[in-house]
Amino acid sequence: MAGISLARVDGEGVDKLPSDLYIGLHNAQDQDTSDLEDNSLSAKMEIEKREFCNLVRPDLGNYSAAANLAQNEHIRQLLKEGKKVYHFGFGQAPFPLLHCAAEGLREHAEETAYLATQGIAELRKGISRFHSRHDDLDIDPDNIVVAPGSKELIFLLMSIFNGDILILSPAWTTYQPQSVLTHHRHFLIDSCAQRGWRVTPEAIEKVVNENDLKQNRLMIMCNPDNPTGVCYTKAQLHRISEVCRKHNIIVLSDEIYARTKFDGKHESIGKFYPEGTIISTGLSKWASAGGWRLGYHIFPPELKSLRDAVKSAATHSYSCAPAPIQYAAAKMFNHTEHCDDYISHTRRIYEAVAEHTYTELTSIGVKCVKPEGSFYMFPDFEILRPALNRRGIRTGAQMCAALLDEVAVTVFHAR
């Protein structure tokens, strides 16, 4: 066999092989081809019947989508089908966009380049001037990080934070799920209607003293509040800042509804605890631009390490907020008079709606703390419990489902 090349047996050089070897090779080749086809069919059948198991982290076994967004998608579908629904279950501003913002978006629609992850300087300077005028805060534009929505920044902050998360209860539906997604322990700080649904220093102390917390703590508070509509006074914020400073608690102050406070006198805890407060806000609520997804965080110089870590995380996640939106927002912030007029008029309407709703509900015995800002009210329908029980309705979720099914009214239950 020496000197016989087996490199090719199906073309040039085949005639050089002995006939018995040539036949033997082809027989072997035919057998190999048949075996390969059988193996391929088996593999295909194996792939088709394979089931992937245990792909999701065990701690996310009961995890679900944001209930408010899921409900809103359902209502939008019902409206698309021509059904009439009275939609009170989603925190979306009902007003048209500021004209100067829409004009800015048209002017910059062809901006397609990646921008600085932190946000363009013109926008950050506009944000700084805006909060100086409305909140009397002195903010270095370099301490502002812009993102496609403040929700994204809250998630990134939790992702890089080394410590435990403290969440007020009741609270917006996303804080707690984000703490789970980011592998954090979270602890609830309860509030109650008797204290106006506001967290107290005593409630914070109770959670700190009764739990073995890590050295670093991040407390998330919403002011004006979602879902209660309550706001905090200077005195209340001062007392909260003292206990946070005492217990090494960093505050993430979600002030996305600040400009909706009915009397126009929003107070930020950042004025009383400047070294330990991160302000989270954006355009979704006061500017009626929820779908634009433009939010930002304001960090104090003392928390530079967190700011830099969030910026770094941003480069590995969203890269930058959309370019046309950033340029349009920068233009909008330059139109201070238009912004101020818009805020004043929309705030007046929110207050009128809240006043009417509060009056009507309390007139029939429903208990409710009167809201002072945001889009929300947190009524207690305990007076209806006997009648609801007779119908087999025993939870807030069941009551909300009945309201939608029977009278086409959608509201959102407490969680």
C-alpha positions in Angstrom: 0.0 0.0 0.0 3.0 2.2 0.3 3.0 5.1 -2.2 -0.8 5.1 -2.8 -2.4 8.4 -2.0 -5.8 8.3 -0.3 -6.2 12.1 -0.4 -8.9 11.8 -3.1 -10.9 8.7 -4.0 -13.7 10.4 -5.9 -11.8 12.2 -8.7 -8.4 12.5 -10.2 -6.1 9.6 -9.4 -8.9 7.0 -8.7 -7.9 5.0 -11.7 -4.5 4.5 -10.1 -6.0 2.4 -7.3 -6.3 -1.3 -7.4 -9.8 -2.4 -8.3 -10.4 -4.4 -5.1 -9.2 -1.5 -3.0 -11.3 1.0 -4.9 -14.5 -1.1 -4.4 -13.7 -1.6 -0.8 -13.2 2.1 -0.2 -16.5 3.0 -1.9 -18.4 0.4 0.1 -16.9 1.8 3.3 -17.8 5.3 2.1 -21.4 4.3 1.4 -21.7 2.8 4.8 -20.2 5.9 6.5 -22.6 8.2 4.6 -25.6 6.0 5.7 -24.3 6.1 9.3 -23.9 9.9 9.2 -27.5 10.4 7.9 -28.8 8.2 10.7 -26.8 10.1 13.3 -27.9 13.4 11.8 -31.6 12.4 12.0 -31.1 11.2 15.6 -29.4 14.4 16.5 -32.2 16.5 14.9 -34.9 14.5 16.8 -32.9 15.0 20.0 -32.7 18.8 19.4 -36.4 19.0 18.7 -37.4 17.2 21.9 -34.8 18.9 24.1 -36.2 21.1 26.9 -34.1 23.8 28.5 -34.5 23.8 32.3 -33.6 26.1 35.2 -32.5 29.0 33.0 -33.8 31.7 35.3 -32.2 32.5 38.7 -34.1 30.6 41.5 -34.7 33.9 43.4 -36.7 35.2 40.3 -39.1 32.3 40.3 -42.1 34.5 41.1 -40.8 37.5 39.2 -43.1 39.3 36.8 -43.3 42.4 34.6 -44.1 45.8 36.1 -47.8 45.5 36.9 -48.5 49.1 36.1 -47.0 48.8 32.6 -48.7 45.5 32.0 -52.1 46.9 33.0 -51.5 50.0 30.8 -50.8 47.8 27.7 -54.0 45.9 28.4 -56.0 49.1 28.6 -54.4 50.5 25.4 -55.5 47.3 23.6 -59.1 47.7 24.9 -59.1 51.3 23.7 -57.7 50.2 20.3 -60.6 47.8 20.0 -63.0 50.7 20.4 -64.0 50.0 24.0 -64.6 52.9 26.4 -62.4 52.8 29.5 -62.0 55.4 32.2 -58.3 55.0 32.7 -57.1 56.1 36.2 -54.5 53.4 36.7 -51.4 54.7 35.1 -49.1 57.7 36.0 -48.9 59.4 32.6 -49.3 63.1 32.1 -52.3 63.9 29.9 -51.1 67.2 28.5 -49.5 68.0 25.1 -45.8 68.4 24.9 -44.3 71.9 25.3 -44.1 73.5 21.8 -40.5 74.5 22.2 -39.6 70.8 23.0 -41.4 69.5 20.0 -39.8 72.1 17.8 -36.4 71.2 19.1 -37.0 67.5 18.3 -37.9 68.4 14.7 -34.8 70.5 14.4 -32.5 67.8 15.7 -34.3 64.7 14.3 -31.2 63.9 12.1 -28.7 63.9 15.0 -27.5 60.3 14.8 -24.1 60.3 16.5 -23.3 58.7 19.8 -23.0 61.3 22.4 -21.1 61.5 25.7 -22.5 58.9 28.1 -23.0 61.5 30.8 -25.1 63.7 28.6 -24.2 66.7 26.4 -22.8 69.7 28.3 -25.5 72.1 27.0 -28.3 69.9 28.5 -26.5 69.4 31.8 -26.0 73.2 32.2 -29.7 73.7 31.4 -30.7 71.2 34.1 -28.4 72.9 36.6 -30.0 76.3 35.9 -33.5 74.8 36.1 -32.9 73.4 39.6 -31.2 76.5 40.8 -34.3 78.5 39.8 -36.9 76.1 41.1 -35.2 74.4 44.1 -32.5 76.8 45.1 -29.8 74.1 44.6 -26.3 74.9 43.5 -25.4 72.0 41.1 -22.2 71.5 39.2 -23.2 70.2 35.7 -20.4 67.7 36.0 -22.3 66.0 38.8 -25.3 65.3 36.6 -25.7 62.0 34.7 -28.3 61.8 31.9 -29.9 58.6 30.8 -32.9 57.1 28.8 -35.2 57.5 31.8 -34.5 57.8 35.6 -35.6 54.2 36.0 -32.5 53.1 34.2 -30.3 55.1 36.5 -32.0 53.8 39.6 -31.3 50.3 38.4 -27.7 51.1 37.6 -27.2 52.8 41.0 -28.5 49.7 42.8 -26.3 47.5 40.5 -23.1 49.1 41.7 -24.1 49.9 45.3 -22.4 47.9 48.0 -25.0 47.7 50.8 -28.6 47.2 51.7 -31.7 48.9 50.3 -34.3 50.6 52.4 -37.7 51.1 50.7 -40.6 53.1 52.1 -44.0 51.3 52.1 -46.3 51.9 50.2 -44.0 52.7 47.3 -43.8 52.8 43.5 -44.0 49.3 42.0 -40.5 49.2 40.6 -38.1 49.9 43.6 -38.5 46.5 45.2 -38.2 44.4 42.0 -35.1 46.3 41.0 -33.5 45.5 44.4 -34.2 41.8 43.7 -32.8 42.0 40.2 -29.6 43.6 41.5 -29.1 40.9 44.2 -29.7 43.2 47.1 -31.4 42.6 50.4 -34.2 45.1 50.9 -36.0 46.2 54.0 -39.4 48.0 54.1 -40.0 51.1 56.2 -43.7 51.2 57.0 -45.8 54.4 57.0 -49.5 54.7 57.8 -52.5 56.9 57.1 -52.6 58.3 60.6 -49.2 59.9 59.9 -50.2 61.0 56.5 -48.3 58.1 54.7 -45.0 59.9 55.5 -42.0 58.0 56.7 -40.9 59.2 60.2 -37.4 59.2 61.8 -38.8 56.7 64.4 -39.8 54.2 61.6 -36.3 54.5 60.1 -34.6 53.9 63.5 -36.8 50.9 64.0 -35.7 49.2 60.8 -32.0 50.0 61.5 -32.2 48.8 65.1 -34.1 45.6 64.4 -32.1 44.3 61.5 -28.5 43.4 61.0 -27.9 45.9 58.2 -24.7 46.2 56.2 -22.5 49.3 56.9 -23.8 51.1 53.7 -27.5 51.7 53.3 -29.4 53.3 50.5 -32.9 54.6 51.3 -35.3 55.4 48.4 -38.0 58.0 49.1 -40.4 59.6 46.6 -41.3 63.2 47.2 -44.0 64.1 46.1 -45.0 60.5 46.6 -46.2 57.8 44.3 -48.7 56.3 45.2 -50.0 58.6 48.0 -49.6 62.1 46.6 -48.2 63.4 49.9 -45.2 65.7 50.3 -42.7 66.5 53.0 -42.2 69.8 54.9 -38.9 71.4 55.7 -39.2 70.3 59.3 -39.9 66.7 58.3 -37.0 66.5 55.9 -34.7 68.0 58.4 -35.5 65.3 61.0 -35.2 62.6 58.4 -31.8 63.9 57.3 -30.6 63.8 60.9 -31.4 60.1 61.3 -29.9 59.3 57.9 -26.7 61.1 58.7 -26.6 59.3 62.1 -27.0 55.8 60.5 -24.8 56.3 57.4 -27.9 56.1 55.1 -27.6 57.5 51.6 -30.8 58.9 50.3 -32.0 58.4 46.7 -34.6 61.1 46.5 -37.0 60.4 43.6 -38.3 63.9 42.8 -39.8 63.1 39.4 -43.0 64.8 40.6 -41.4 67.9 42.2 -42.8 70.3 39.7 -46.3 69.0 40.2 -46.6 70.0 43.9 -49.8 72.0 43.9 -48.5 75.1 45.8 -45.3 75.3 43.7 -43.2 75.1 46.9 -41.4 71.7 46.6 -38.8 71.0 49.3 -35.9 68.7 48.5 -34.0 66.7 51.2 -30.9 67.6 49.2 -31.0 71.0 50.9 -30.8 69.4 54.4 -28.6 66.5 53.6 -26.6 67.7 50.7 -23.6 65.3 51.2 -25.7 62.2 51.3 -28.5 62.8 48.8 -28.8 61.7 45.2 -31.7 63.4 43.4 -33.5 61.4 40.7 -35.8 63.1 38.3 -36.5 63.8 34.6 -39.0 65.0 32.0 -41.6 62.2 32.2 -44.1 63.8 34.5 -43.9 67.6 34.6 -43.0 68.0 30.9 -45.5 65.3 29.8 -42.7 63.5 28.0 -42.8 60.0 29.4 -42.2 58.3 26.1 -39.1 60.5 25.5 -37.3 58.5 28.2 -35.1 61.3 29.4 -34.1 61.2 33.1 -31.1 62.2 35.2 -29.4 61.9 38.5 -27.7 64.7 40.5 -24.9 63.5 42.7 -23.2 65.5 45.5 -19.4 65.8 45.3 -19.1 63.5 48.3 -20.6 60.6 46.4 -18.2 61.0 43.4 -17.3 57.3 43.6 -21.0 56.3 43.0 -21.3 58.8 40.2 -18.3 57.5 38.4 -19.4 53.9 38.9 -22.8 54.7 37.5 -21.2 56.5 34.5 -19.0 53.4 33.9 -22.0 51.1 34.1 -23.8 53.3 31.7 -21.1 52.8 29.1 -21.8 49.1 29.3 -25.6 49.4 29.1 -27.3 52.3 27.4 -24.2 54.1 26.0 -26.0 57.5 25.9 -29.5 58.9 25.9 -30.9 59.4 22.4 -29.2 62.3 20.6 -32.3 64.1 19.2 -34.0 64.0 22.6 -31.0 65.5 24.4 -30.7 68.4 22.0 -34.5 69.0 22.1 -34.4 69.0 25.9 -31.5 71.4 26.0 -33.5 73.8 23.8 -36.5 73.4 26.1 -34.6 74.2 29.2 -33.4 77.4 27.6 -37.1 78.5 27.2 -37.5 79.3 30.9 -40.6 81.4 30.6 -42.4 78.7 28.5 -41.4 76.0 31.0 -42.6 78.0 34.0 -45.9 78.8 32.4 -46.5 75.2 31.4 -45.7 74.0 34.9 -48.0 76.6 36.5 -51.0 75.8 34.3 -50.7 72.0 34.5 -50.1 72.1 38.2 -53.4 74.1 38.6 -55.3 71.4 36.7 -53.8 68.6 38.7 -54.8 70.3 41.9 -58.4 70.9 40.7 -58.7 67.2 39.8 -57.2 66.1 43.1 -59.6 68.4 45.1 -62.7 67.1 43.2 -61.7 63.5 43.6 -60.9 63.8 47.3 -64.2 65.7 48.0 -66.3 63.1 46.2 -64.6 60.1 47.8 -64.6 61.4 51.3 -68.2 62.5 51.0 -69.3 58.9 50.8 -67.1 57.7 53.7 -64.0 56.6 51.8 -60.9 57.5 53.9 -58.1 59.3 52.1 -55.2 61.5 52.9 -55.5 64.6 50.8 -52.8 64.7 48.1 -50.4 67.7 47.8 -48.7 66.8 44.5 -48.1 64.2 41.8 -50.9 62.4 40.0 -52.0 60.1 42.8 -54.4 59.5 45.6 -54.4 56.5 48.0 -58.0 55.9 49.1 -59.0 53.3 51.7 -62.2 51.5 50.7 -62.6 49.7 54.0 -66.1 51.1 54.3 -67.1 48.8 51.4 -65.6 45.6 52.8 -68.9 44.0 54.0 -70.5 44.6 50.6 -67.4 43.4 48.7 -67.1 40.3 51.0 -70.7 39.3 50.1 -69.6 39.3 46.5 -66.4 37.2 47.2 -64.2 40.3 46.6 -61.5 40.2 49.4 -58.4 41.9 47.9 -57.6 45.2 46.3 -56.6 43.4 43.1 -60.0 41.7 43.0 -61.8 45.0 43.5 -59.8 46.7 40.7 -60.6 43.8 38.4 -64.4 44.1 39.2 -64.3 47.9 38.5 -62.8 47.3 35.1 -65.1 44.4 34.1 -68.3 46.0 35.4 -68.0 49.7 34.9 -64.9 50.1 32.7 -63.0 52.1 35.4 -59.3 51.2 35.9 -57.4 51.9 39.0 -54.4 50.3 40.5 -54.3 48.4 43.8 -51.7 48.8 46.5 -48.8 46.4 46.6 
